[in-house]
Structures are given as structure tokens and as C-alpha cells.
Amino acid sequence: MAGRIRREDIDELRARISIVDVVGAHVTLKTAGVGSMKGLCPFHDERSPSFHVRPAVGRYHCFGCGEDGDVFQFAMAMDHTSFAETVERFAAQAGFTLHYEDGKPQEETSGRLRLLEASRAAEAYFREQLVTPAAALGQRFLGERGFDLAAAERFGVGFAPASFDALGRHLKGRGFTEAELLGAGLLSEGQRGSYDRFRGRLIWPIRDVAGATVGFGARRLSDDDKGPKYLNSPETPIFRKSQVLYGLDLAKRDIARGHEAVVVEGYTDVMACHLAGVTTAVATCGTSFGVDHIKVLRRVLGDVSTTDTRSLGRVVFTFDPDEAGQQAAARTFAEEQRFAAQTFVAVPPGGLDPCDLRLERGDDAVRRLVQQPRPLFEFMLRRIVAQHDLETVEGRVAAMRRAAPVLQSIRDRALADGYTRTVAGWLGVSPDEVRSAVRQAGPRPAAAAEGAAAGHPPADVALRQLERDPASRLERDAISALLQQPAVLGRELAVRGATAYIANPSLAVVRDGVLASLDAIEATDFSERVAEAVPAEIVPLVRTLAMAPIPQSTNEGVKAYVRGIVGSLVDRDILRRKAELLGSLQRMGGADPEGSKRLQEQLLELERERRSLRSE
């Protein structure tokens, strides 16, 4: 039987890994109060951030879809690896030695890590080949486009020898099996066996947002090569072209910092933009820009809906002016409403792509191209109008009807009204006629569907129910404080809070778990100890309460809030007990003087406790 990694090693490794760094490779995180960060959830599409990370606890939780876990679970979900593979990968990165219960590593289950290792080794091989005499055509191709070897090194560009088995032989000599090389898309299989997929081509490594090489793009160099101009890796367990943007690993920090992304059409365009100073450029990999690309880009942008359009980010698309470029623009516009960010189109002058523009007119021309784009709405409206004969009534009416759904889809109503007047001027009709056409068009189906998709999924049912009355909110907030900051409370107040009356049945079970775990009050994983002490059906509620943001921005504010909210719960409990004692005293009358005296002493003790609590 395969060995299991020792629990103490897993715990130690988890403590060494920064969950902010791991999550931050996929999601732009911003401070959300003391000890908490938030961003757009990577597990569901949303406009407002509901995904929270608590670094001190080492956990994440989405208040929209309920996804919850630690750094290992996040990496497993993002990379589709098993638990053992994930732990072993982090251990290798940290230089941490793992120990196994029977002395043997656990066997891989998905093989994903081996495919990633094979791709990384292939990239290193291709890069070594670029500086050999056999790569003269590739070196000349780069030089003719303004890229020197330093630029090639920056982007990991390499060369695949014109051999049917050079890469395969090299990687098999490094211990990789033929099945692994086929699985990584490095080899193809023919009637006579396997052979190198890329031969005699310039090679670009395609990396995921975390920087792992998952595939390759290969450019034809010789007229003797009868294959396609660009040949990409096939779909594999590690490469999904609809979910990867070339250059995002290099651009993500500047995209997040400047809230701007530039989407170009090819590998050399990304290189040209970055070398010209436009370090937010990315490109698709052999497929059209689609919904999954938008989801990836929005998370990095921190693309959040807001009524203040000045605070929105922006996405700039570059399209060739030919018909293929126009069709690409139309496809992009069909999904535009999925962005909260403002969208623009930059059309290079003279039909030049960014790479040729930099070569012919310099870096400044590339920067100006991105700095002076047209709004995507304007671009599409001009395209629609240009397709009709405005010299005829029929042409003007048809153009107005085609433009109406576009105008209807503009979220900013002041902007929509401005474009309505502009289109009316282009068509030579009154703005009222265009407004009438817009009203008749109704909302775009795509926009309506997007609105439903962008809204939050229903929040946790238990929490939604707890919002309905002040008493339940107090219980919820106090239990949340107990879970998150028990050490701040001190043992005495924590015990008092954990023994206070809780009316909500679910919260009462959580409270019991807190009470059972108070011996671990100083532990950083206190909330996880509580989760282990409650029934399985209550664990999601524990995790949600443990991740709920505390509405304070300073450490002193957190301390005051936590002690105050738990103190309020205890104060309420004291008042409840006093009311019960007063009722008993009233019912007793004078029939039992000794009993009345005991009740009065208990009342005095409760009042002293209450005053002591309020004086702290």
C-alpha cells in the first residue's frame, strides 16, 4: 500500500506557505479590514467580491458560493491535483523534506505533476536549442521583428530542431515515459509510432497565471513546412486553451496594479507591447477570446461593479482592420457585458499589428496606440452604420434597428443617451426616433443572461436567516468573534461568552464546539478545532463564521469590537438570568424567607458581574 504523508509534516508545511501568495497568483486581493483580504471568487462568476482570505488562519471562504478551504484545497481546485501531489509540490518548492508512514512516497493519482515537469523540461530544451547554429532561421525571424536574444530569454522563446525524435529522445533520457510525453502534448502518435509534435519551429512557452508551463505555441519558419502557420499544443490535462492567456504570468502584477489589460492577437504582439512599455498585454492561444478568458482576466483585474465609472478598470482590445479582425471584434462585443470594466478598441494605423507597428514606428507608437483607443461601443456602432446604405430610407431604418440593441446594452445611461444622439446624427434622423427604436428593441438577451450570471449565488441559508432579527445578529457576530479572536477575549470572557444562552439552534451547536475547544484558545487553527468538535452538517456554518470580516480597520478597533460584541452577548445573558430570578422571587412571595434570601444574593452577584463587565 502506498505511504501516507505524516500529519505533522502536513501541518508544518501548511504553516510555512503563505495562502495570500498562492491565492494571489489567481485572484487580486485587497485588504478587507484587519486580518482579512478579499477579491473576486475564482470558483464562480461575480461582479462584487465575496471571496475572503484570512492569512492568520490560513483559510479562504466565499460568501457567495460557499467554497471554503485551506491553501492545499485551493491549489487542488486550481490545478486539479490530488492532495498528495499538491503537498509534494509545495514541499519541493519550499525545500521541505516530507516523511511517510511506511517510508515510501504516495503514488501519484492524476499524473498532472509529471506532465508539468515534462513541459518544464521541454521548455528548457527548446531554449537551449535557440542558440545553436541549427536555429539560424529562428534567430533571423526574431531579429527581423526587432527581438534580440535577451528578449527571447525574457519570454522563454526556444527552437524545436527539425527532427522527428530529438525532443522525445532527450526527455526519455531524463526519465519521462512515452505516455507522459504524449499526455503533455509534446509527442504526437502516427501509424509508425510517436514523433515530436514540434519540428523546425520557433517555440513560445505558454504558462498559466501561476507561471507553470502548460503548453507551447510553434511558428512555422520554412516554406518546406506544410503545416499551419502556428501550431499549438493540443488540449491536455494541463492545457485548456480557452482558459489560458499568453503573457498573463508576466502581466498580472501590472494588470492588478493599474486595473488595465491589453488584449492583442499573437505571441509577437505580446512581446512587442511589453518591450515597448505596455506591460499589461496578453493574448489568446489559438482560439477566440471567450467567456473563460473573461473570468480569468476579471479576477486578475479585480473587476468589480460600481456606480462610479471613474473607478472602473479598462480592457483594451487590438483588432486588425481586415474582415477577420472585424469578426473578432463582433465576437468580443457579444461578451462585453460580462466585464464591469470599461472596454475599448485600439485599431493600429495602416493595418499594422503591434509587432509591425513597433518595428516600423518605434515604441512610442505602440504606447500611443494603447493610450488613445476608441470605446468598444463606438467601434461597434460605427461598424453597424458602415454596413448600410444611408442614402436610402430603408438603409437608415435598418441601421437604426441594428444599432438599437447596442445602445440598449450600455450600462451608463448618460453615456447611452450621448451615443443615441451621436447615432442619430450619423443617420440624419432625430434622437427621438432612435430612442423609440431602443425602447422597441428591449434589453439584449445576452445582457439579461449576463446580469443573472454575474449576481451572487444565494448566500449560506443559515446566515441569511440570522439577518432577520437583532437578537440573532448579536448571537451570530459574538460566535464569529469567539471563533476568530478567542485569545483577544482572554480565557475568562471567552468562557463566559461560550456559556451564554444562544437561542438559535445551529449557533448553539457552534457555541458548544467553542466551549469544548477552549483548551486550544491560543492555537492559530482554533476555528478548525471547533469544526472538528461539531457535527458534519454544522461544519460549513463554522467555516463561514470563522471567515466573516470584522468591521474594523485597526488592531485596537478589532480588540474593542470583539470584547464589546461578546460582552453584549454576556450582558444579555445576565439580564435573562436576572429576569428568571425575579420571576421566581415574585412567585415565592414571603412563603420561603431563606429561599428569597438566596435568590436576592444571586441577583446581587449577577448585578456585580454585569457592572464588572461594563467597566472593562
N, C-alpha and C positions, 0 to 999 in steps of 0.2 A: 504494500500500500504506500502511496506517495506521502512524503513527510509533510507535516504541518508546521508553519512558522510559529515560533513561540509567541505567546500573547504579550509577554513583557517586551519583546523586541518590537512588536507592532505598536505598542503604546509609546515606547521611546521614540520610534521613528515618527509617529504622528505628532509628537510634541516638538520635534525638530523642524517639521515642514511648516512653512507659512501658508495658511489657507488663502490669505489675501493674494499672494503671488500666484498661486495655482489658479484660483478663480479669476484673478485679474488678467490672466492670459486670454480669457474668453469673454469677460464682461468688464466694462468700465465701471469701477466702483467709486462712490463718493461718500464722504462722511455723513452719517445719519444720526448724530448725537454721540455721546461718549460711549466708546466700546462697540460701536455698530457702524456698518457700512452698507450701502445699498446700490442696486443697479437694475437693469432690465433682465428679467428672468431668461436664462438660456434654455429652459425646458418648455416654455410656451410663449406665444407671440403676445406682446402687451405694449401699451403706449406709456403708461405711468409705472415707475419702478416699484415693484413689490417684493423683490428678491433681496434678502438681508443676509449679511455675513457678520458673525461675531468672532473677531480674531482671538480674543482671550479664551473663548470656549472651544474654538476650532470647528465651528459648525456653520452651516448655511440653512436658510429656510425661506421658502416663497409663500407669502401670504395670499397669493393669487391662486396657484395650482396645488399648493401643499407639499411640493417636493422638499425634502429635508435630508441632511446627512452630514458626514464629515469630509475631510479632504480626500480620503480614499474613495468614498462613494461618488464624489463629484468627478474625480478623474476616471472612474469606471464608467460613469454615464457618458462623459465626453468622448472617451477613447475606445469604448466598447471592449474593455479588457476584463478579465476575471480579477477577483480580489487578490489572489496570489501574484498574478502578473503585475498588478498595479503596485503592490508593496515592494516587489523585487525591483521594479523600475525606479521607484523613488529611492530605494536603498542604494542602487547603483549610482544614481545622481549625487547622493549625499555622501558616498564613500562609507556607508554604514554596513557592517557585517551582520547578516541575519543568521540565526540558528534555528535548526529544525528539530522536531521532537524525536525523529529517528535518525537524524544526521544527514538526511537527503533533501535536496530542494524539491518543492512540489512541482509536479509536471504541468507544463502549460496546457491550457484547455482551448483557447481560441487561436493561438499561433500568431496573434497580431504583433506581439513584440518582435518576433523573428522577422516578420515582414518589414517592420520599421527598421530593424537592424540591417536587413539586406538592402533596403533603399538607401540607408545612410552610407553603407559600404560602396554601393554603386555610384553614389554622388562623388565620393572621394576618388574613385577610379576614373570617372569621367573628367574630373578636374585635373587630375594628373596627366591625362592624355592630351589636354588642350595645349600644353606647352611642348609637345613632341612635334617633330617635322611632319608626321602624318596628318597633323591638324592644320596644315597651312591654309586650306580652303576656309576653315572655320575662323582662323585668325584674320584672314583677309576680309571675310564677311563682317566681323566685328569692327575692324579698322575702317572699312568703308562707311560704316554707320556711326563713326565717332566714338567707338568704345575701345579703350586700351585694355591691357591685361589686368590693370588694377581694377577697372570697372567690372571685368569678368570675374575677378576674385570676389568683389563685393557682393555680387549677385549669385555666386556659385556656378557660373556658366562653365560647361565642360564640353567634351567631344567624345563621340562614340566611334571607335575605329570601324573601318569598312570590313568587318569580319563577321562571319556567321556565329562564331562561338567564343570570341575573345573575352567578353564580359562574363559569360557563363563559366568558362574555364577558371577565370580569376576568382569568382565568388565561390565556386565549388571548392577551390583550393583553400578558401577561408572557412570552410566548414558548412556552407549552406547547401541544402538539398535542392534537387531539381524541382520538387514540388513547391518548396518555399519560393524559388525564383519565378516559377510560373504564377504562384499566388500573388506575388508582389507586382506582376505585370512587367517584369524585366525580360522574361523569355516568352516567346510565342511557340505554339505547337503546330507542326505541319505533318505531312504524311510520312516524312522520313525522320521524325523526332523533333526535339525542341531546338530553337535557334534564338540568337539575340534579337530582341524586338527592334532596337535602335542600332542602325549601322550607317556609318559615314555621315553622321549628322551632328549639328551643334545642339547641345543639350542644356535645358534650363531645369533646375530642380524646382518642383512645386511643393511648397511647405504649408502645413496647416497653421492656424493662428498661434499655436504654441512654438512654432519653429521646427517641428519634426518633418522630415522629408517623406512625403506620402506618394509622390508620383513625379513624372517628368514630361516636359514638352520638348519635341525634337524638330529642328528646322532643316529642311532639305537644302543641300549645298551644291549638288551636281545635277546636271541635266540628265545624266545616266540613271539617276534615281527616279523611278517611275511612280513612286509612292506619292501621297498627298504632300502639299507644301509644308504643313505642320502635322506631326503625328504625336498624339498624346498617349499617356498611359491608359489602359483600359480601366473600367470600373473594377475595383478590387475591395477587399475588406477594409483597406485603409484609405482608399481614394474614391471619393464621390465628387465628381466634377461640379455638380450642382450646388455643392456646399463649401467649395474652396475658392478663394480669391488669390491669384498670384500677387505676391508682394505684400500681403497683409501682415505677415510676420515682421516685416521691416517698417511698415507704415503705421501699425496700430497705435503706437505711443503718440505720434504726432496727430493722428486722426482723433484720438481721445482728447488730447490737449487742446487742439484748435477747433474741435467739433466740425471738421470738414473732411470730406473724402472726394477723391477724383477718380472716376472710373473710366479707364481707357480700354483699347481693344486688343492689345497684344503685349508680349513679353518685352520687346524692344521699346515699346512706348512707355512701359513702366520704368525701364532703365533710364530712358531719356528724361522723363519727368523728374525722377529722383536726383539725377546728376545735375539737372537744371535748378534744383532747389524746391521742386514740388514734391515733397517727401510724403505726401498723403495719397499717392497714386497706387491703384490696384487694377487688376484685370481678371476677367473670367478665363477659364482654361478649356477652350474648345467647345463652349456652349454659350447660349444666350444668357444675359443677366436675368435672373428669375427670383421667385419668392424666397427660396432658401438663401440665396445670396443676400437678399434684403435683411433677412433675420440675422445673419451673421454680422452684417455691416452695422445694423442698428444697435446691436449690443455693444460693439466697439465704440460707436459714436456716442453712446449714452443718449440715444434719440428718444426724447421724452416729450409728450404732448404738453403744450402750454398755450394760453391765450395771448401771451406776449410774443409776437412773431420775431421780435428783435433778439430774443434769447434762443431761437431755434438754430440748430446746426444747418449745414448745407451740403448737398451732394451735387457734384458737377460731373456730367457725362460728356464724353467726347465722341462724336459720331462723324464718320466720313460723309461728305455731301452727296455721294452717289446713292443709287436706289437701295443698295444693301444697308447703307447707313441710315437711310430714312426708315426702312422697315425695322431696324434695330431700335430706333427712337420710338416708333409706334408701340413696339412690344414693351419697352421700358415704361412708357407712359401708362400702359394698361395696368401696371402695378404701382404707379407712383403714389397712390393714396395710402399705401402701406407705410410710407415714411411720414413721420411728424416733421422731419427736416424739410427745408425748402430745397427744391430741385431745379437744376439749371442745365443748360446745354452749351457746350463750347464747340463751335464749328471751326476747325483750323482753316486759315486762308489758303486759297489756291489748291484746295483739296489735299493738303499735306497732312499726314498723320503726325503726332507729336515727335516721333523719332526723326522724320524727314525735316520737320519744322526746325528742330534744334540744329540739325546738320546744316541747313541752308541759311537760317537767320539767327541762330545763336540761342543761348539760354534765356535771354530776356524775352524773346518771342514766345517761348513756352510758358514763362511766368505770366506774361500779359494775356495769353490765351485763357488761362485758368482764372485770372483776375477779372476778366471782362466777359463773362458768359451771359447768355440770354436765359430768362426764366423758361422752364420747360413748357409751361402753359403757352407762352407767347410763341415758342418754336412750333408747337403742335397746331395752334390756331393759324399761324401763317401757312403751314403746310396744307391744312384743310382748305383754306381760301384759295391757295395757288392751284388746287386741283379742279377748280370750277371756272367756267366762262362767265365773268362778271358783266359782260356786255349784254347778257340776256336776263330776263326776269327769272326764268327757270333756274339759271345758274346761280343767281344771287339767293334765291329762296333755298335751293339745295345746300349752298354753302352755309347759310344761316342755320338750317336744321342740323347739319353735321357739326357745327360749332357749338350748338346749344348744350349738348351733354358735357362738353369740356368745360364750358362756363359754369354749369351747374355743379361740377365737381370741385371747384375752387373753394377751399375751406374758409379763407379770409373773405368775408362778404364785401368789405370795402374794395379789396383787390378785384373781386369778381365784378363789381359794378364798374370799376375802371376799365377792365377788359371788355365788358359789354359795350361801353361807349366806343372803345377802340375798334372793335369788330364792326360796329355799326358804321363807323367812318370808312373802314376799308370797303364795306359793301355798298355804301351810299344809301343806307336806309336809316330810319330813326331808331334811337336806343330803345324806345318803347316796343318796336316790332321785335327786336332781338330779345327783350325781356319776356315778351309773350311766348316766343319760341322756347325760351329756357323753362318757363313755367309748364309748358305742354310736354317738354322732354322728361321732367321729373328727375329724381336722382339716378345716377348711373348705377346699374346692378352691381358692378364691381365695387363701387364706392360703398354701397349699402352692405355688401358682404364683408368688405374690409372693416367697416365700423363694428360689425358684430364680432369679427375675429380679433380685433385689437382690444376690445374690452376685456376686463378681468374675468376669468372663470369665477364661479361662485366661491367665496371665501369659506374657510372652515365653518361648518354649520354651528358647532359649539360656540365659537367666538361671536358669530353673528347673533346668536340668541342672547349672549351675555351683554350685548349692547343695549338691550331693550329697557333696562331699568337701572337707576343709580346704584342700588344695593349690589346687583350682580356685577356691575362695572368695578365697584370697590373690591369685591372678592377677587375678580379676575386680576386687577392691577396689583393687589397685595400678594397673591400667589405668584405672579410673574416676578415681582421684586424678590420674594423668597427664593425662587429658583435661580435668579441671576446674580444676586448680591447678598447671599447669606452671611458672608464674612463681614460686610459693612454693618449689618444689623447687630452683630455680636451675639453670643450664644443665648443670653437671657431673653432679648427681644425676639430672636428667631424662634426660640422655643415657645414663647408666649404667642407669637403670630401663628405658629404651626399647631397650636392647641385651641385657637379661637374657633367659634362656631362659624360654619360655612353652610349656607342654605342650599346652594347649587350642588346637586348630587355628584356631577362629574368633577367639579372643583374640589369637593370634599375628599374624593379619592386621591386627587393630586396632593392635597394637603396632607393626607395620611402618608403618602410616599415621601413627602418632605420631612415629616416627623420621624419616619423610620430611617432616614438617611442623615440626620443631623450630626452623627459622629464624624461625617466627612465634610463638615461645614467649610473647611479651609481648602478643599480639593478644587482644582480648576474644572474638573468634569463633574461637579456636583449635580447638575441637572441630568446628566446621564445616569448617575447613581439612582436618582429619583425615578427615571424612566425604567430602570431595571426592577424597581420596587412596586410598580403599579401593574394592573392587568394590561394585556396587549392592546385592548381596544382604547385604552386611555393614553397610550404612549404618544400618538400624534398630537394630542392636546398638550402634553408635557412639552414636546418639542416646539410647538407653536408658541406657548407661553414663554419658554426659555429664550426665544429669539425675538420677542416683541420689543420694538425700540422703546427706550426710556426717554421721555420728553424733556431731556436736559442736555445742555451743551458743555458743561464743565464737570470735573470730578466732584467738586464741592456741591454742585447742584444735584448730582446723582445721589450723593450721600444723604443730602437733606430730603430729597424726594422719596428715596427708598425707606428711610426711617419714618418719614411722615405718613406714607401710604399704609405701611404695616402698622404704625401706631394708630391710624384711624380705624383699621380693622379691629385691633385690640380694644380701642375705646368703645367701639360699637358693641363688642362682646361684653365689656364690663357693664355697659348700660342695659344690655339684655338681661344679664345675670341680676343686676340690681332690681329690675322690674319684676323678675321672678321672685326674688326675696321679699320685696314689698308686698306682692300679691299674697305670698304665704303668711307674712306678718299680719296683713289685714284680715285674712281668713281665720287666723288663730285667735284674734281678739285678745282678751285677757285670760283665756282659759288655761294657758300654759306660760307662766311668768319666766321659767327657766328657758323654755324654747324661744320665747320672744327675745330674751337677752342674747341668746346665741345668734339669732338672726340679725339683731341690731349690730352685734360685733362684726359679723360678716359684712354687713353693709358698710360699716366704718372702714374695714380693711379694703374693700373694693374702692371706696372713695379715695383712700390714701394711695392705692395703686394707680388710680386714674390721674390724680394730681401729680404723682411722681412721673408718670408717662408724659404728661403735658409739659413738665418742666425740663425735660431732657432736650 
